[in-house]
């Protein structure tokens, strides 16, 4: 029932109260009972067809959308690729796509590089590319890294420039291409991952195969129950009985509704629609190096959330559905008309603003399109162009200061010109850019420039900057240990934004153990789970006498929550690593060893797990095994000079002085300012010289 209709009924009921009072008697005389209150049972999923009964318009809009085609059973009606004995060769492997007995197959290199026939069970996506899922033992579905280009009708390699060994985590049969853990939760409705870390198998289930109505609105049984009551007898219930309110949302609430699937994040468990906070079930990444450029522009595949929450649009109450239809996901308007919903055309859709002709050489000019300057695109998965949703002012001057890209010098525009050329024209048109940008501070913080500390502290505490940016500044402050940094973390622990609090907890330090406990313990009672469990993980080894009895109780509860959250993701190396760290700090060396080895089994190139395992093995007196782990880590990462230092110390402890000298020399060469490494190298050399 629409809100307008509901308001009409309220007015009518007020004006005709006498008639309304007779309605229950009429209902009884007609042999019908007044509707009972809605059941209090937890809502359950009902499926799109139940929704369609009343919401045909929305259903038709959703039909054939990206959400509808997020995943499907492989069939003639869903498979877009050429399986008529099509052949594709890449990096020395020739694959063949064919049909057999009405099913779809690929003949390609599988586990261990062995050629074989693999059945395609499901399609994944539909444009501009479609991927295909192959079932493997243990309930796994693996994403083939040869995909179909739906625009140019061709097969192509998703990693054309990468030499990926068959036993690598990124191989199509490895963990990096595992649908159950990497993709499933955002491509199906009511996804339960069902990972068993003991057997390393999955029992993954879904209620509907694609992103259907209840992916956003939550389980709909309560709403259906309410809707089936005669309109005049329906009780007043919040949001018409919907598990997740989706109408009349504030901007933050609406963006958070989309964020679980449109953010680069760590997930803490199967998505629970009852969670009131975004960070109750996930932790979005900050603007980390390798994921984002220093000024916050997209670099790796980070999706949309982290970009959009940096934008002035978000700060001014623009949300996803102001530009995108909520059900079809299509843009509401084409070209500049989308932006001109809010921005005056005579001011912004004007040569005096963008300084580009609308028509260039007989074609519409990209330079006159708002999105080309303010939302430059980047290709992911080779051909999937995605726009940067930070919707920023182009700043070629920042390219000179931070190395970040700019919209002017993209290959689609002025890729043949220098950045200095773009800066010259920018200043000619708009004047010298005088407003400071957080990108310069974050860039300096990344490389540890001493002068950046105070700027990072100011940035972290300035409420005029986006929470995502302030949290990123906090994440860089551990490079600057000082009383001022400690005070900045203390202030951030009381911030209203949970991501800022979480980041502060994750990075805070103090002069003494008691000060550290006093700083973090109050947040054991934070309303948001991700904050609580991070506090617990950091206080896990705190002596009991430093905590009050009620804090110890809260610590035990949150620590159990942390263990459950990490166990959920034990199909990823980070979770085993985190649990290994937890138990190492708690003095449970055997458990720590087990989880470090779990992380290494998932990804043998996850170097931190090998390094920390070596420390645990050393504590257990198993130095030969510790040596093996450090050498394996250095073989994978030869420039990890801190590991060379650790290995040198270990070899010295083991009496292998010649080898110790070799690795300490490597460490000193790579870390010339590391005084302890130089001192230990000299000690070893003196010993070897005197021994002769």
NUTORTI-404787 format. One record per residue (C-alpha): residue in three letters; chain; x, y, z. Coordinates in steps of 0.5 Angstrom, whole numbers, padded with zeros to 4 digits. Example, Ala and Ser with C-alpha at 12.3 -4.5 7.8 and 13.67 -1.06 7.14 Angstrom:
   aa  ch     px     py     pz
  ALA   A   0025  -0009   0016
  SER   A   0027  -0002   0014
***
This chain:
   aa  ch     px     py     pz
  UNK   A   0000   0000   0000
  UNK   A   0003   0007  -0002
  UNK   A   0004   0012   0003
  UNK   A  -0001   0017   0000
  UNK   A  -0006   0012   0000
  UNK   A  -0005   0011   0007
  UNK   A  -0005   0018   0009
  UNK   A  -0012   0018   0005
  UNK   A  -0015   0013   0009
  UNK   A  -0012   0016   0016
  UNK   A  -0016   0023   0013
  UNK   A  -0022   0019   0012
  UNK   A  -0022   0015   0018
  UNK   A  -0022   0022   0022
  UNK   A  -0028   0024   0018
  UNK   A  -0032   0018   0019
  UNK   A  -0031   0016   0026
  UNK   A  -0038   0013   0027
  UNK   A  -0038   0009   0021
  UNK   A  -0031   0006   0022
  UNK   A  -0033   0004   0029
  UNK   A  -0038   0000   0026
  UNK   A  -0033  -0004   0021
  UNK   A  -0031  -0009   0026
  UNK   A  -0039  -0011   0027
  UNK   A  -0040  -0011   0020
  UNK   A  -0034  -0016   0019
  UNK   A  -0036  -0020   0025
  UNK   A  -0043  -0021   0022
  UNK   A  -0040  -0023   0015
  UNK   A  -0037  -0029   0018
  UNK   A  -0030  -0026   0018
  UNK   A  -0026  -0025   0024
  UNK   A  -0022  -0019   0026
  UNK   A  -0014  -0020   0024
  UNK   A  -0010  -0022   0030
  UNK   A  -0003  -0019   0031
  UNK   A   0002  -0020   0027
  UNK   A   0007  -0026   0029
  UNK   A   0013  -0025   0033
  UNK   A   0017  -0030   0030
  UNK   A   0023  -0029   0026
  UNK   A   0022  -0027   0019
  UNK   A   0023  -0032   0014
  UNK   A   0025  -0031   0006
  UNK   A   0019  -0032   0002
  UNK   A   0021  -0031  -0005
  UNK   A   0020  -0026  -0011
  UNK   A   0014  -0029  -0013
  UNK   A   0011  -0027  -0007
  UNK   A   0013  -0020  -0008
  UNK   A   0011  -0020  -0015
  UNK   A   0004  -0021  -0013
  UNK   A   0003  -0014  -0011
  UNK   A   0009  -0011  -0014
  UNK   A   0009  -0012  -0021
  UNK   A   0012  -0006  -0023
  UNK   A   0018  -0006  -0019
  UNK   A   0019  -0014  -0021
  UNK   A   0019  -0012  -0028
  UNK   A   0024  -0006  -0027
  UNK   A   0028  -0011  -0024
  UNK   A   0027  -0017  -0029
  UNK   A   0034  -0017  -0033
  UNK   A   0038  -0013  -0029
  UNK   A   0045  -0014  -0027
  UNK   A   0042  -0016  -0020
  UNK   A   0037  -0021  -0024
  UNK   A   0043  -0024  -0028
  UNK   A   0048  -0024  -0022
  UNK   A   0048  -0032  -0023
  UNK   A   0044  -0037  -0026
  UNK   A   0044  -0044  -0028
  UNK   A   0048  -0046  -0034
  UNK   A   0043  -0047  -0040
  UNK   A   0041  -0045  -0047
  UNK   A   0038  -0039  -0045
  UNK   A   0043  -0036  -0040
  UNK   A   0050  -0038  -0043
  UNK   A   0052  -0032  -0047
  UNK   A   0059  -0035  -0049
  UNK   A   0061  -0039  -0055
  UNK   A   0061  -0047  -0054
  UNK   A   0061  -0049  -0061
  UNK   A   0068  -0052  -0060
  UNK   A   0071  -0045  -0060
  UNK   A   0078  -0045  -0058
  UNK   A   0082  -0040  -0054
  UNK   A   0089  -0040  -0053
  UNK   A   0093  -0036  -0048
  UNK   A   0100  -0037  -0045
  UNK   A   0101  -0044  -0048
  UNK   A   0095  -0047  -0046
  UNK   A   0089  -0048  -0051
  UNK   A   0082  -0049  -0048
  UNK   A   0076  -0051  -0052
  UNK   A   0069  -0050  -0051
  UNK   A   0064  -0055  -0053
  UNK   A   0057  -0058  -0051
  UNK   A   0056  -0065  -0049
  UNK   A   0049  -0069  -0047
  UNK   A   0046  -0062  -0047
  UNK   A   0051  -0059  -0042
  UNK   A   0057  -0054  -0043
  UNK   A   0064  -0056  -0042
  UNK   A   0071  -0053  -0042
  UNK   A   0077  -0057  -0044
  UNK   A   0083  -0053  -0040
  UNK   A   0089  -0054  -0035
  UNK   A   0086  -0056  -0029
  UNK   A   0089  -0057  -0022
  UNK   A   0097  -0058  -0023
  UNK   A   0096  -0056  -0030
  UNK   A   0093  -0062  -0032
  UNK   A   0089  -0062  -0038
  UNK   A   0082  -0064  -0037
  UNK   A   0074  -0063  -0039
  UNK   A   0070  -0059  -0034
  UNK   A   0063  -0058  -0034
  UNK   A   0060  -0051  -0033
  UNK   A   0055  -0051  -0028
  UNK   A   0053  -0044  -0027
  UNK   A   0053  -0037  -0031
  UNK   A   0056  -0031  -0027
  UNK   A   0054  -0024  -0029
  UNK   A   0052  -0022  -0036
  UNK   A   0055  -0016  -0039
  UNK   A   0060  -0013  -0041
  UNK   A   0063  -0020  -0039
  UNK   A   0060  -0027  -0037
  UNK   A   0064  -0032  -0032
  UNK   A   0063  -0039  -0031
  UNK   A   0063  -0043  -0025
  UNK   A   0066  -0050  -0025
  UNK   A   0064  -0055  -0019
  UNK   A   0070  -0058  -0015
  UNK   A   0070  -0063  -0010
  UNK   A   0068  -0061  -0003
  UNK   A   0063  -0057  -0005
  UNK   A   0067  -0052  -0008
  UNK   A   0065  -0047  -0014
  UNK   A   0071  -0044  -0018
  UNK   A   0071  -0038  -0023
  UNK   A   0074  -0040  -0030
  UNK   A   0079  -0034  -0031
  UNK   A   0077  -0035  -0038
  UNK   A   0071  -0030  -0039
  UNK   A   0066  -0028  -0045
  UNK   A   0066  -0021  -0048
  UNK   A   0059  -0020  -0049
  UNK   A   0061  -0013  -0053
  UNK   A   0066  -0016  -0058
  UNK   A   0063  -0024  -0058
  UNK   A   0070  -0027  -0056
  UNK   A   0074  -0031  -0050
  UNK   A   0079  -0027  -0047
  UNK   A   0084  -0028  -0041
  UNK   A   0082  -0024  -0034
  UNK   A   0090  -0024  -0033
  UNK   A   0093  -0023  -0040
  UNK   A   0099  -0020  -0037
  UNK   A   0100  -0025  -0031
  UNK   A   0104  -0031  -0030
  UNK   A   0100  -0035  -0025
  UNK   A   0103  -0042  -0023
  UNK   A   0098  -0047  -0023
  UNK   A   0099  -0048  -0015
  UNK   A   0098  -0041  -0014
  UNK   A   0092  -0038  -0010
  UNK   A   0090  -0034  -0016
  UNK   A   0090  -0040  -0021
  UNK   A   0083  -0041  -0023
  UNK   A   0083  -0047  -0019
  UNK   A   0085  -0044  -0013
  UNK   A   0083  -0040  -0007
  UNK   A   0083  -0033  -0010
  UNK   A   0078  -0036  -0015
  UNK   A   0073  -0039  -0011
  UNK   A   0066  -0037  -0011
  UNK   A   0064  -0040  -0004
  UNK   A   0068  -0035  -0001
  UNK   A   0070  -0029  -0006
  UNK   A   0064  -0028  -0009
  UNK   A   0057  -0032  -0007
  UNK   A   0055  -0027  -0002
  UNK   A   0054  -0021  -0006
  UNK   A   0051  -0025  -0012
  UNK   A   0045  -0029  -0009
  UNK   A   0040  -0028  -0004
  UNK   A   0040  -0031   0003
  UNK   A   0047  -0034   0002
  UNK   A   0050  -0038   0008
  UNK   A   0057  -0040   0006
  UNK   A   0058  -0046   0010
  UNK   A   0065  -0047   0011
  UNK   A   0068  -0053   0015
  UNK   A   0075  -0051   0017
  UNK   A   0077  -0058   0019
  UNK   A   0075  -0061   0013
  UNK   A   0076  -0055   0009
  UNK   A   0070  -0056   0005
  UNK   A   0063  -0052   0004
  UNK   A   0056  -0053   0004
  UNK   A   0054  -0047   0001
  UNK   A   0047  -0045   0000
  UNK   A   0042  -0040  -0002
  UNK   A   0035  -0038  -0002
  UNK   A   0035  -0035  -0009
  UNK   A   0040  -0036  -0014
  UNK   A   0041  -0029  -0016
  UNK   A   0040  -0022  -0012
  UNK   A   0033  -0022  -0011
  UNK   A   0028  -0017  -0007
  UNK   A   0030  -0020  -0001
  UNK   A   0037  -0019  -0002
  UNK   A   0035  -0011   0000
  UNK   A   0029  -0012   0003
  UNK   A   0030  -0017   0008
  UNK   A   0026  -0024   0009
  UNK   A   0019  -0022   0007
  UNK   A   0015  -0026   0011
  UNK   A   0012  -0021   0016
  UNK   A   0011  -0016   0010
  UNK   A   0007  -0022   0007
  UNK   A   0003  -0023   0013
  UNK   A   0001  -0016   0014
  UNK   A  -0001  -0015   0006
  UNK   A  -0006  -0021   0007
  UNK   A  -0010  -0018   0012
  UNK   A  -0016  -0014   0009
  UNK   A  -0013  -0007   0008
  UNK   A  -0018  -0003   0013
  UNK   A  -0016  -0008   0019
  UNK   A  -0009  -0008   0018
  UNK   A  -0005  -0006   0024
  UNK   A   0000  -0001   0025
  UNK   A   0007  -0004   0024
  UNK   A   0014  -0001   0023
  UNK   A   0015  -0001   0015
  UNK   A   0009  -0005   0014
  UNK   A   0012  -0011   0017
  UNK   A   0019  -0011   0012
  UNK   A   0025  -0014   0016
  UNK   A   0029  -0008   0013
  UNK   A   0026  -0001   0012
  UNK   A   0028   0002   0005
  UNK   A   0023   0008   0004
  UNK   A   0024   0015   0007
  UNK   A   0032   0013   0009
  UNK   A   0037   0018   0011
  UNK   A   0043   0018   0006
  UNK   A   0047   0014   0011
  UNK   A   0042   0009   0012
  UNK   A   0041   0008   0004
  UNK   A   0048   0008   0003
  UNK   A   0049   0003   0008
  UNK   A   0044  -0001   0005
  UNK   A   0048  -0002  -0001
  UNK   A   0055  -0002   0002
  UNK   A   0055  -0010   0004
  UNK   A   0056  -0012  -0003
  UNK   A   0059  -0005  -0006
  UNK   A   0065  -0004  -0002
  UNK   A   0072  -0007  -0001
  UNK   A   0071  -0010   0006
  UNK   A   0072  -0016   0011
  UNK   A   0066  -0020   0013
  UNK   A   0065  -0022   0020
  UNK   A   0059  -0027   0018
  UNK   A   0053  -0029   0014
  UNK   A   0049  -0023   0013
  UNK   A   0044  -0021   0018
  UNK   A   0039  -0016   0016
  UNK   A   0037  -0015   0023
  UNK   A   0044  -0011   0024
  UNK   A   0043  -0004   0026
  UNK   A   0050  -0002   0024
  UNK   A   0054  -0003   0018
  UNK   A   0060  -0005   0022
  UNK   A   0056  -0010   0026
  UNK   A   0057  -0015   0020
  UNK   A   0063  -0012   0016
  UNK   A   0069  -0008   0016
  UNK   A   0070  -0003   0010
  UNK   A   0078  -0002   0008
  UNK   A   0080   0005   0009
  UNK   A   0084   0008   0003
  UNK   A   0090   0003   0004
  UNK   A   0096   0003  -0001
  UNK   A   0095  -0002  -0006
  UNK   A   0088  -0001  -0006
  UNK   A   0087   0007  -0007
  UNK   A   0091   0012  -0010
  UNK   A   0094   0017  -0004
  UNK   A   0089   0022  -0006
  UNK   A   0083   0017  -0005
  UNK   A   0082   0015  -0012
  UNK   A   0081   0008  -0014
  UNK   A   0087   0004  -0016
  UNK   A   0085  -0004  -0014
  UNK   A   0078  -0007  -0015
  UNK   A   0075  -0003  -0009
  UNK   A   0068  -0002  -0012
  UNK   A   0064   0004  -0010
  UNK   A   0063   0005  -0002
  UNK   A   0070   0007   0000
  UNK   A   0070   0012  -0006
  UNK   A   0063   0015  -0005
  UNK   A   0063   0017   0002
  UNK   A   0069   0021   0001
  UNK   A   0065   0025  -0004
  UNK   A   0061   0032  -0003
  UNK   A   0055   0029  -0006
  UNK   A   0055   0024   0000
  UNK   A   0056   0030   0005
  UNK   A   0050   0033   0002
  UNK   A   0045   0028   0002
  UNK   A   0046   0025  -0005
  UNK   A   0045   0017  -0004
  UNK   A   0045   0012  -0009
  UNK   A   0038   0012  -0012
  UNK   A   0038   0020  -0013
  UNK   A   0042   0017  -0020
  UNK   A   0040   0010  -0020
  UNK   A   0033   0007  -0021
  UNK   A   0033   0002  -0014
  UNK   A   0030  -0004  -0018
  UNK   A   0033  -0003  -0025
  UNK   A   0040   0000  -0023
  UNK   A   0040   0004  -0029
  UNK   A   0042   0011  -0029
  UNK   A   0035   0016  -0028
  UNK   A   0038   0020  -0034
  UNK   A   0043   0020  -0040
  UNK   A   0049   0025  -0040
  UNK   A   0049   0031  -0037
  UNK   A   0042   0031  -0035
  UNK   A   0043   0026  -0029
  UNK   A   0047   0032  -0026
  UNK   A   0043   0037  -0028
  UNK   A   0038   0034  -0023
  UNK   A   0041   0039  -0018
  UNK   A   0046   0043  -0022
  UNK   A   0044   0049  -0026
  UNK   A   0045   0048  -0033
  UNK   A   0047   0055  -0035
  UNK   A   0053   0055  -0030
  UNK   A   0055   0048  -0031
  UNK   A   0053   0045  -0037
  UNK   A   0057   0051  -0040
  UNK   A   0063   0052  -0044
  UNK   A   0065   0057  -0039
  UNK   A   0065   0052  -0034
  UNK   A   0068   0046  -0037
  UNK   A   0072   0049  -0043
  UNK   A   0071   0044  -0048
  UNK   A   0067   0044  -0054
  UNK   A   0060   0040  -0054
  UNK   A   0061   0037  -0061
  UNK   A   0068   0036  -0063
  UNK   A   0070   0033  -0070
  UNK   A   0062   0032  -0071
  UNK   A   0062   0028  -0065
  UNK   A   0059   0029  -0058
  UNK   A   0066   0031  -0054
  UNK   A   0068   0027  -0048
  UNK   A   0070   0034  -0045
  UNK   A   0064   0037  -0044
  UNK   A   0061   0031  -0040
  UNK   A   0061   0032  -0033
  UNK   A   0062   0024  -0031
  UNK   A   0069   0025  -0036
  UNK   A   0072   0030  -0031
  UNK   A   0069   0028  -0025
  UNK   A   0068   0021  -0025
  UNK   A   0074   0018  -0029
  UNK   A   0073   0011  -0031
  UNK   A   0078   0005  -0030
  UNK   A   0078  -0002  -0033
  UNK   A   0077  -0008  -0029
  UNK   A   0077  -0015  -0031
  UNK   A   0080  -0012  -0037
  UNK   A   0074  -0010  -0040
  UNK   A   0069  -0007  -0035
  UNK   A   0070   0000  -0034
  UNK   A   0068   0003  -0028
  UNK   A   0067   0010  -0025
  UNK   A   0070   0013  -0019
  UNK   A   0065   0015  -0015
  UNK   A   0069   0020  -0011
  UNK   A   0066   0025  -0016
  UNK   A   0072   0030  -0015
  UNK   A   0074   0036  -0018
  UNK   A   0080   0034  -0023
  UNK   A   0087   0036  -0020
  UNK   A   0092   0035  -0024
  UNK   A   0097   0039  -0019
  UNK   A   0096   0033  -0014
  UNK   A   0099   0028  -0020
  UNK   A   0105   0032  -0019
  UNK   A   0105   0032  -0011
  UNK   A   0102   0025  -0010
  UNK   A   0103   0021  -0016
  UNK   A   0096   0020  -0017
  UNK   A   0092   0020  -0024
  UNK   A   0088   0026  -0026
  UNK   A   0082   0026  -0031
  UNK   A   0085   0030  -0036
  UNK   A   0091   0026  -0037
  UNK   A   0087   0019  -0038
  UNK   A   0088   0015  -0045
  UNK   A   0081   0017  -0047
  UNK   A   0083   0025  -0046
  UNK   A   0090   0028  -0046
  UNK   A   0094   0022  -0045
  UNK   A   0099   0024  -0050
  UNK   A   0100   0031  -0046
  UNK   A   0104   0032  -0040
  UNK   A   0101   0033  -0033
  UNK   A   0105   0040  -0033
  UNK   A   0101   0041  -0039
  UNK   A   0094   0040  -0036
  UNK   A   0096   0044  -0030
  UNK   A   0098   0050  -0034
  UNK   A   0091   0050  -0037
  UNK   A   0088   0048  -0031
  UNK   A   0091   0054  -0028
  UNK   A   0089   0058  -0034
  UNK   A   0082   0057  -0033
  UNK   A   0081   0056  -0026
  UNK   A   0086   0060  -0023
  UNK   A   0092   0057  -0018
  UNK   A   0089   0051  -0014
  UNK   A   0090   0054  -0007
  UNK   A   0085   0049  -0002
  UNK   A   0089   0044   0001
  UNK   A   0087   0037  -0001
  UNK   A   0088   0031   0004
  UNK   A   0092   0027  -0001
  UNK   A   0098   0031   0000
  UNK   A   0098   0029   0007
  UNK   A   0096   0021   0006
  UNK   A   0102   0021   0001
  UNK   A   0107   0024   0006
  UNK   A   0104   0019   0011
  UNK   A   0105   0013   0007
  UNK   A   0113   0014   0006
  UNK   A   0114   0016   0013
  UNK   A   0116   0024   0012
  UNK   A   0117   0026   0019
  UNK   A   0113   0033   0018
  UNK   A   0107   0029   0016
  UNK   A   0105   0027   0023
  UNK   A   0102   0033   0026
  UNK   A   0098   0034   0019
  UNK   A   0096   0027   0020
  UNK   A   0093   0028   0027
  UNK   A   0090   0035   0025
  UNK   A   0086   0031   0019
  UNK   A   0084   0025   0024
  UNK   A   0081   0030   0028
  UNK   A   0078   0035   0023
  UNK   A   0070   0033   0023
  UNK   A   0070   0037   0016
  UNK   A   0073   0031   0013
  UNK   A   0070   0025   0011
  UNK   A   0070   0019   0016
  UNK   A   0074   0015   0011
  UNK   A   0079   0020   0010
  UNK   A   0080   0021   0018
  UNK   A   0080   0013   0019
  UNK   A   0086   0013   0014
  UNK   A   0090   0018   0017
  UNK   A   0089   0014   0024
  UNK   A   0092   0008   0020
  UNK   A   0098   0012   0018
  UNK   A   0100   0014   0025
  UNK   A   0103   0008   0028
  UNK   A   0109   0010   0024
  UNK   A   0110   0016   0028
  UNK   A   0110   0014   0036
  UNK   A   0109   0020   0040
  UNK   A   0105   0022   0046
  UNK   A   0101   0027   0041
  UNK   A   0099   0021   0037
  UNK   A   0097   0017   0043
  UNK   A   0092   0023   0045
  UNK   A   0090   0023   0038
  UNK   A   0088   0016   0038
  UNK   A   0085   0017   0045
  UNK   A   0080   0023   0042
  UNK   A   0079   0018   0036
  UNK   A   0076   0013   0041
  UNK   A   0070   0017   0042
  UNK   A   0069   0019   0035
  UNK   A   0061   0018   0033
  UNK   A   0063   0014   0027
  UNK   A   0065   0007   0028
  UNK   A   0070   0006   0023
  UNK   A   0074   0012   0026
  UNK   A   0073   0008   0033
  UNK   A   0075   0001   0030
  UNK   A   0081   0004   0026
  UNK   A   0083   0008   0033
  UNK   A   0083   0001   0037
  UNK   A   0086  -0003   0032
  UNK   A   0092   0002   0032
  UNK   A   0092   0005   0039
  UNK   A   0098   0005   0043
  UNK   A   0100   0007   0050
  UNK   A   0106   0008   0054
  UNK   A   0105   0003   0059
  UNK   A   0100  -0003   0059
  UNK   A   0096   0000   0065
  UNK   A   0095   0006   0060
  UNK   A   0093   0002   0054
  UNK   A   0088  -0002   0058
  UNK   A   0085   0004   0061
  UNK   A   0085   0007   0054
  UNK   A   0081   0001   0050
  UNK   A   0077  -0003   0056
  UNK   A   0071   0002   0056
  UNK   A   0070   0000   0048
  UNK   A   0069  -0007   0050
  UNK   A   0062  -0004   0051
  UNK   A   0061  -0001   0044
  UNK   A   0055  -0001   0041
  UNK   A   0058  -0004   0034
  UNK   A   0061  -0011   0034
  UNK   A   0067  -0010   0030
  UNK   A   0069  -0005   0035
  UNK   A   0068  -0009   0041
  UNK   A   0072  -0015   0038
  UNK   A   0078  -0011   0036
  UNK   A   0078  -0009   0043
  UNK   A   0078  -0016   0045
  UNK   A   0083  -0018   0041
  UNK   A   0088  -0013   0043
  UNK   A   0087  -0014   0050
  UNK   A   0087  -0021   0050
  UNK   A   0093  -0022   0053
  UNK   A   0092  -0016   0058
  UNK   A   0093  -0019   0066
  UNK   A   0087  -0020   0069
  UNK   A   0089  -0015   0075
  UNK   A   0089  -0009   0070
  UNK   A   0081  -0010   0069
  UNK   A   0075  -0009   0073
  UNK   A   0071  -0016   0074
  UNK   A   0065  -0013   0069
  UNK   A   0071  -0011   0064
  UNK   A   0073  -0018   0064
  UNK   A   0067  -0021   0063
  UNK   A   0066  -0017   0057
  UNK   A   0072  -0018   0055
  UNK   A   0071  -0026   0055
  UNK   A   0064  -0025   0051
  UNK   A   0067  -0020   0046
  UNK   A   0073  -0025   0045
  UNK   A   0069  -0031   0044
  UNK   A   0065  -0026   0038
  UNK   A   0072  -0025   0035
  UNK   A   0074  -0032   0035
  UNK   A   0067  -0034   0031
  UNK   A   0068  -0028   0026
  UNK   A   0075  -0030   0025
  UNK   A   0073  -0038   0024
  UNK   A   0068  -0036   0019
  UNK   A   0073  -0033   0014
  UNK   A   0078  -0039   0015
  UNK   A   0078  -0040   0008
  UNK   A   0082  -0034   0008
  UNK   A   0089  -0034   0010
  UNK   A   0088  -0027   0014
  UNK   A   0083  -0031   0019
  UNK   A   0088  -0036   0021
  UNK   A   0094  -0031   0021
  UNK   A   0089  -0027   0026
  UNK   A   0088  -0033   0030
  UNK   A   0095  -0035   0030
  UNK   A   0097  -0028   0033
  UNK   A   0091  -0028   0038
  UNK   A   0093  -0035   0041
  UNK   A   0101  -0033   0041
  UNK   A   0099  -0027   0045
  UNK   A   0095  -0031   0050
  UNK   A   0101  -0036   0051
  UNK   A   0098  -0042   0047
  UNK   A   0103  -0044   0042
  UNK   A   0100  -0050   0040
  UNK   A   0094  -0047   0038
  UNK   A   0098  -0041   0035
  UNK   A   0102  -0046   0031
  UNK   A   0096  -0049   0028
  UNK   A   0093  -0043   0026
  UNK   A   0099  -0040   0022
  UNK   A   0100  -0047   0019
  UNK   A   0092  -0046   0017
  UNK   A   0094  -0039   0014
  UNK   A   0100  -0042   0010
  UNK   A   0096  -0048   0007
  UNK   A   0091  -0043   0004
  UNK   A   0096  -0038   0001
  UNK   A   0103  -0041   0001
  UNK   A   0106  -0034  -0001
  UNK   A   0102  -0030   0005
  UNK   A   0109  -0028   0008
  UNK   A   0107  -0025   0015
  UNK   A   0104  -0032   0017
  UNK   A   0111  -0036   0016
  UNK   A   0115  -0030   0020
  UNK   A   0110  -0031   0026
  UNK   A   0110  -0038   0025
  UNK   A   0118  -0038   0026
  UNK   A   0117  -0034   0032
  UNK   A   0113  -0039   0035
  UNK   A   0117  -0045   0033
  UNK   A   0123  -0041   0036
  UNK   A   0119  -0041   0043
  UNK   A   0118  -0048   0042
  UNK   A   0125  -0050   0041
  UNK   A   0124  -0052   0034
  UNK   A   0129  -0048   0031
  UNK   A   0131  -0052   0025
  UNK   A   0123  -0051   0023
  UNK   A   0123  -0044   0024
  UNK   A   0129  -0043   0020
  UNK   A   0125  -0047   0014
  UNK   A   0120  -0042   0015
  UNK   A   0124  -0036   0014
  UNK   A   0128  -0038   0008
  UNK   A   0121  -0040   0005
  UNK   A   0119  -0033   0006
  UNK   A   0125  -0030   0004
  UNK   A   0125  -0034  -0003
  UNK   A   0118  -0031  -0004
  UNK   A   0120  -0024  -0002
  UNK   A   0127  -0023  -0003
  UNK   A   0127  -0016  -0001
  UNK   A   0124  -0017   0006
  UNK   A   0130  -0015   0009
  UNK   A   0127  -0015   0016
  UNK   A   0126  -0022   0015
  UNK   A   0133  -0023   0013
  UNK   A   0135  -0020   0020
  UNK   A   0131  -0025   0024
  UNK   A   0134  -0030   0020
  UNK   A   0141  -0028   0021
  UNK   A   0139  -0027   0029
  UNK   A   0136  -0034   0029
  UNK   A   0142  -0037   0025
  UNK   A   0147  -0034   0030
  UNK   A   0143  -0037   0036
  UNK   A   0143  -0044   0033
  UNK   A   0151  -0043   0032
  UNK   A   0151  -0042   0024
  UNK   A   0155  -0036   0024
  UNK   A   0157  -0036   0017
  UNK   A   0150  -0036   0015
  UNK   A   0148  -0031   0020
  UNK   A   0153  -0027   0017
  UNK   A   0150  -0027   0010
  UNK   A   0143  -0026   0012
  UNK   A   0145  -0020   0017
  UNK   A   0149  -0017   0011
  UNK   A   0143  -0017   0007
  UNK   A   0139  -0014   0012
  UNK   A   0144  -0008   0013
  UNK   A   0144  -0007   0006
  UNK   A   0137  -0007   0005
  UNK   A   0136  -0003   0012
  UNK   A   0142   0002   0012
  UNK   A   0139   0006   0018
  UNK   A   0137   0000   0022
  UNK   A   0143   0000   0028
  UNK   A   0141  -0006   0031
  UNK   A   0142  -0010   0025
  UNK   A   0149  -0007   0023
  UNK   A   0151  -0008   0031
  UNK   A   0149  -0015   0030
  UNK   A   0153  -0016   0024
  UNK   A   0159  -0013   0027
  UNK   A   0159  -0017   0033
  UNK   A   0158  -0024   0028
  UNK   A   0164  -0021   0024
  UNK   A   0168  -0020   0030
  UNK   A   0167  -0027   0033
  UNK   A   0169  -0030   0026
  UNK   A   0175  -0026   0025
  UNK   A   0177  -0028   0033
  UNK   A   0175  -0035   0032
  UNK   A   0180  -0036   0026
***
